[in-house]
Amino acid sequence: MPFVFTTTFFALVGLGFVVLSMAWIGSEFLLVAILYDLVLFGAALADYFLTEREDRIEVERRLESRMSLGADNDVSVAATNRSRRTIRLKVKDEYPHTMRLVGSREAGLTLRSGQSATFGYALYPTTRGRYGFGDVLGRIRGPLGLVWRQLRWKVAEDVRVYPNIREARKNELFAFRNRQMRLGQRRMRVKGQGREFESMREFVNGDEIHHISWTATARRGKLITREYTVERSQNVMIMLDTGRLMTARIGELTKLDHAINAALSIAFVALAGHDNVGMLTFSRRVLTYLPPEHGRDQLPAILEALYSIEPAMIEPSYARAFNYLGTACRRRSLVIILTDLVDEEASAELLAYTRLLIPRHLPLIVTIGDSDLRAVVSDVPVTVGDVYRQSVAEELLRQREAALRRITHAGGLALDVPVGKLSLSLVNRYLEVKERGML
């Protein structure tokens, strides 16, 4: 229907019924009621045709070209009155209903001629991918106040939901400040970390003995030490498991989503530090591979590679993934493996192939700590069933920790942290690797 009646119209219709109810007094009241209704409906029809059309009102939807997963994304709708009179307008946006709405997607506006107004709301997406916005719907009140003319502005569009780049930027800023503080402390206590030679200066208490330059010491007649800086343009390879265990949900996001956010954070920080960053995603086979690069186009390339990746209910093939990496990436790299572990036996393939990396690369296995298991362990058992459940949880955690210890004993690195600390802990571990010159 192109229009709907206002409450004013229905109030006037009610008045007509009052006149009609008096028809028993005389036939003239019936005639008056009929004429009244004809005039009223004629006025409503005229009101409809006098009401402005879509082309007299400009409506625009404003939103970011890339929405972030697991965050509030602002959407605004702006309306501008291009007619010559003041209008009353109701506007409603057609948003993707698979996203969670925060706020109200509709508003009532009163606009003078040439005036603009904006209202906004937020959307919280819980899955990555492509989503569709519909048109913006509206109603304009007629100049006589009898009808609302229904309008539609053709502004339908698609939007992509990417991993949370905002969180990555926050982690990069925090990491930069943290790194400056830590490096400042280290300069006062332990000089010369890293592998890249920077300068020479006089030895002071707290410097490393093995950094003393005996040739310069003999030439100057006093102890001289070398200063080193952290090497730049090192390789960071991120391997992302998209197999069965990554389908589990923690909160509103899957483990894979949390791992992707962590991968994006480390990529953002490493690229800001002028390192080369590459990406490999895999399940039963290698899904995507980006060779390590440090150019300005690398982060957008990583975003494009990650935005449509979904976990699959299949076991990952670590053999294929690690063989592919060994062939494609020969330069020594920090290889960050974002995956999940259950126990020593189930993770035997991962541990075996990770050990094979150690002579050439520095592997870092990163797993998401299971908060449910730790909650079961920390609870006080009440029933016999609680005791059994707690025993099983303790055994699973013990085996998980044992599996990670096997990597560290072989010379690799391991990180097992809860979701809330995953990105920041990974960034801090990367900075530690850089500052200690482990690559």
Secondary structure as UniProt FT lines:
FT   STRAND          3..5
FT   HELIX           7..20
FT   TURN            21..25
FT   HELIX           27..50
FT   HELIX           54..56
FT   STRAND          57..63
FT   STRAND          66..68
FT   TURN            69..70
FT   STRAND          73..81
FT   STRAND          87..93
FT   TURN            97..98
FT   STRAND          100..102
FT   STRAND          106..111
FT   TURN            113..114
FT   STRAND          116..124
FT   STRAND          129..133
FT   STRAND          136..141
FT   TURN            143..144
FT   STRAND          147..153
FT   STRAND          157..162
FT   HELIX           165..189
FT   STRAND          196..202
FT   TURN            205..206
FT   HELIX           209..211
FT   HELIX           214..220
FT   STRAND          224..229
FT   STRAND          235..241
FT   HELIX           244..247
FT   STRAND          249..250
FT   TURN            251..252
FT   STRAND          253..254
FT   HELIX           255..272
FT   TURN            273..274
FT   STRAND          276..282
FT   STRAND          286..293
FT   TURN            296..297
FT   HELIX           298..306
FT   TURN            307..308
FT   HELIX           318..328
FT   STRAND          333..339
FT   TURN            344..347
FT   HELIX           348..357
FT   TURN            358..360
FT   STRAND          362..368
FT   HELIX           371..378
FT   HELIX           384..409
FT   TURN            410..411
FT   STRAND          413..417
FT   HELIX           419..421
FT   HELIX           422..435
FT   TURN            436..437
//
